[in-house]
Amino acid sequence: MEVRASPPQAGRVNQCSLLPLVLGLASASASAQSLVVELFDYTDLPAKRIERFREIADLALAHSGIQLIWQYCRGALPAPAGSTCEKEMGNNEIAVRILPGVPGGPGDGRILHLGNSVVSAEGGHYASVFAPAIRAQAAEFGLRFELMLGYAVAHEVGHCLLGPEHSSAGLMRAVWNRKDAEEISRLSLHLTKDEARRAVARLTLAARR
């Protein structure tokens, strides 16, 4: 995910007032397909921040009928009993790393690389997001760090389900702009209908294997 740098804009989102929507949308879809996300946090985020960005990522994808099941493999939140962190990854599992830097350096200063994924046309199982770039972009857009982090994670999860291609609108755009940031602030940036259909179809197939 890349975001073209732009001048900062005043105003921050009251994230807490919108978070109760997460559980409502997630539970409203009885036919939601599940994806296990093994989370490796190498930035030592506090537990409350992990919970907040996780709820944002949940909401961004619950709208499309995708339920994320989190396994905490490294970070402030302990791995639960029976965790899949040390086991071979299943068809409906991916690993997401939160990293303290950007591999390969800071780029050219005009584009912020928020994350990347190791995927083929059929999708993949490994994704990373870069905390410093996400923090900088959140500040420029006037958004909370946890809100931007949740959407960056949701975008990379999307690649793991859909492959490397980007779209011209929605969550899977290659470059987010100010209009996209406004949708993020309202928690209304999602997969397109076709992307949601394909992502759910892939998870449905994985569940049958």
ChimeraX attribute file (.defattr): number of C-alpha atoms within 10 A of each C-alpha:
attribute: neighborCount
match mode: 1-to-1
recipient: residues
	/A:1	22
	/A:2	19
	/A:3	19
	/A:4	15
	/A:5	18
	/A:6	13
	/A:7	8
	/A:8	13
	/A:9	12
	/A:10	9
	/A:11	10
	/A:12	13
	/A:13	15
	/A:14	12
	/A:15	17
	/A:16	8
	/A:17	8
	/A:18	13
	/A:19	16
	/A:20	12
	/A:21	13
	/A:22	20
	/A:23	13
	/A:24	12
	/A:25	18
	/A:26	21
	/A:27	13
	/A:28	12
	/A:29	15
	/A:30	8
	/A:31	11
	/A:32	19
	/A:33	21
	/A:34	19
	/A:35	22
	/A:36	18
	/A:37	22
	/A:38	24
	/A:39	24
	/A:40	19
	/A:41	22
	/A:42	15
	/A:43	17
	/A:44	15
	/A:45	15
	/A:46	11
	/A:47	12
	/A:48	12
	/A:49	15
	/A:50	20
	/A:51	14
	/A:52	19
	/A:53	23
	/A:54	24
	/A:55	20
	/A:56	27
	/A:57	25
	/A:58	24
	/A:59	29
	/A:60	26
	/A:61	25
	/A:62	26
	/A:63	20
	/A:64	23
	/A:65	21
	/A:66	22
	/A:67	23
	/A:68	23
	/A:69	14
	/A:70	17
	/A:71	21
	/A:72	20
	/A:73	22
	/A:74	18
	/A:75	18
	/A:76	17
	/A:77	18
	/A:78	12
	/A:79	17
	/A:80	11
	/A:81	6
	/A:82	9
	/A:83	14
	/A:84	18
	/A:85	18
	/A:86	8
	/A:87	8
	/A:88	8
	/A:89	14
	/A:90	14
	/A:91	17
	/A:92	20
	/A:93	23
	/A:94	19
	/A:95	22
	/A:96	21
	/A:97	20
	/A:98	22
	/A:99	18
	/A:100	15
	/A:101	15
	/A:102	19
	/A:103	11
	/A:104	6
	/A:105	7
	/A:106	14
	/A:107	11
	/A:108	7
	/A:109	9
	/A:110	11
	/A:111	17
	/A:112	22
	/A:113	22
	/A:114	25
	/A:115	24
	/A:116	22
	/A:117	23
	/A:118	15
	/A:119	19
	/A:120	15
	/A:121	12
	/A:122	12
	/A:123	20
	/A:124	22
	/A:125	22
	/A:126	20
	/A:127	23
	/A:128	23
	/A:129	27
	/A:130	23
	/A:131	24
	/A:132	19
	/A:133	22
	/A:134	26
	/A:135	18
	/A:136	17
	/A:137	27
	/A:138	20
	/A:139	19
	/A:140	17
	/A:141	24
	/A:142	19
	/A:143	23
	/A:144	19
	/A:145	19
	/A:146	23
	/A:147	24
	/A:148	27
	/A:149	29
	/A:150	24
	/A:151	25
	/A:152	27
	/A:153	28
	/A:154	25
	/A:155	29
	/A:156	27
	/A:157	29
	/A:158	25
	/A:159	28
	/A:160	25
	/A:161	26
	/A:162	23
	/A:163	19
	/A:164	19
	/A:165	14
	/A:166	17
	/A:167	13
	/A:168	10
	/A:169	15
	/A:170	20
	/A:171	28
	/A:172	26
	/A:173	18
	/A:174	17
	/A:175	19
	/A:176	18
	/A:177	15
	/A:178	16
	/A:179	9
	/A:180	18
	/A:181	20
	/A:182	16
	/A:183	14
	/A:184	24
	/A:185	21
	/A:186	13
	/A:187	20
	/A:188	16
	/A:189	21
	/A:190	23
	/A:191	24
	/A:192	16
	/A:193	11
	/A:194	9
	/A:195	19
	/A:196	21
	/A:197	13
	/A:198	14
	/A:199	23
	/A:200	22
	/A:201	14
	/A:202	18
	/A:203	19
	/A:204	15
	/A:205	11
	/A:206	16
	/A:207	14
	/A:208	8
	/A:209	8
